[in-house]
């Protein structure tokens, strides 16, 4: 636990001091703000619909930020040969993965907090509840956690940062469109693929509408755990290569 805490603090400090991390944060906030002003608040609309549109676009930005914040976490250590030092120290691979994941998730949470004023403006001007906002942000955080876990897994697989970014993006895109692909199928296979979808079923039909379903929470936690476990196993395999 102490080793995880040390890695977490080191990685979070790296995020907070990294110009690239703040460029990513600035880009996400600017695009989010432009969309909110230009499209979400466009014309006379029901406040609940406005909030849904905000979370719809924000979910895309969260996945985008998740890839950019995670694809370099392991590849950078490997390219700088600092991963060798970690591997030869009394630190388990799971502690490396979890420490880096929690640091990236903390930074992503900070980024999300900086956007809270947007739904609060909707609340002031319309009729939505604070619980709708909280549920939506909880969903964004869970979606972000799953995306970060996928990015860390991809980062553990390869040495190239570009390749890691492409692999994580490909996995996310495939998982996002599983629902659309499943509609072309029938029976049990269709049901299974729909439930494995990363966005349509568990975010759009739940968190985006301010609806908290336990199965959606369990799904995102399971996806996060699965890809973090894959990342750990990948590091363990490469340790002995």
C-alpha positions, 0 to 999 in steps of 0.5 A, a space after each residue: 500500500 505504501 508503494 502504491 501511495 508513493 507511485 500515486 503521489 509521484 505520478 500526480 505531481 508529474 501530471 500537475 507539473 506537466 505542460 502536456 497534461 494542462 494543454 490536454 485539460 485546456 483543450 478539453 475545457 475550451 471545446 466543452 465550453 464552445 459546445 456548451 455555449 454554441 449548441 447546448 444553450 441554443 434556442 428554447 429547450 427543456 432544461 433536462 434535454 439541455 443537461 442530457 446534451 451536455 453530458 452527451 458531449 462531455 462523455 466524448 471529451 472524457 474518453 478523449 482525455 482518458 486516452 491522452 492522459 493514459 497512453 504514455 504512462 507505461 511507455 514513457 517509463 519504458 523509454 526512459 528506462 525508469 521502468 527497469 528501476 521499478 521492476 528491480 525495486 520491491 514494488 509489485 506490478 499491480 502497485 505500479 498500475 494502480 498508483 498510475 491509474 489513481 493519479 490519472 483518475 485524480 487529474 481527470 476528476 479535477 478536470 471534471 470539477 472545472 466544468 461543474 459551472 456549466 450544469 449549474 448554469 442550466 440549474 439556475 435557468 431551468 428545472 433540474 435537480 442536483 441529483 441529476 447533475 451528481 449522477 451524470 458526473 458520477 457516470 462521467 467519472 466511471 466512464 473516464 476510469 474505464 477509458 484510463 484502464 484501457 489506455 494503461 493496458 495499451 501502454 503496457 503492451 507496446 513501447 511506442 506511445 503512438 501505437 499505444 494511443 492507437 490501440 487504446 483508441 481502437 479498443 474504445 471505438 470498438 466497445 462504443 459501437 458494440 451496441 450498433 453492431 449487436 443490432 444486426 444480430 439476434 438472440 443471446 449474442 445480441 443481448 450479450 454484446 449490447 450489455 458489453 457496450 461502453 456507451 450506448 447502453 450504460 451511459 446514454 440510457 442511464 447516467 446521461 439521463 440522470 438515472 442511477 442503475 446498479 448494473 451500470 455502476 457494476 459494468 464500469 467497475 468490471 471493465 476498469 478492473 478487467 483492463 487494469 488486470 490485463 495491464 498488470 499481467 502484461 507487465 508481469 509477462 514483459 518483466 521476464 522477457 
